């Protein structure tokens, strides 16, 4: 099993920046990829960004050029979010795929408001 602990969520004004962190523990040697998803009130959960072991990265169109996903040796995951917009308000979840399973963190709230 893998446990994921997110941190870094906060309230910011439009145009502001935040950095989310996700620290995995458990069977981290089985991790295939890691990613960030988000869910806004009344909406489905959507993928924000994902990273694989050879630094392949994918982003949602809505965050390209503003968000950057990165991963430390040891698997700690980050999401640098710049130029935040009102529509970025959501609960952000860390996610990982391992052999035959997917794990999720508890989520961290990001609120963008003026």
C-alpha angles and dihedrals in degrees: 000000000000126000121203125200119190128197139166103070116142145143116275139166122252110282092030129122137232135177119214122201132200122191117195125203135178122041095007092154089073094057113127099178141344132213151166124244130178139202124199121198111285093005136102121258111266135194114252103177140340136194133197131203096267092053095263106155133190128189137191111253091241093063103035111127092016106059128051125194119204139169131209125218100271091044102268105156129213138189115198108199119193132176091020118203133205089253091060089073108120146106107280119214130197113221137184136187118215131169106311096343145072124211132198135198124228093258136242125235120240115187122185113190140144 
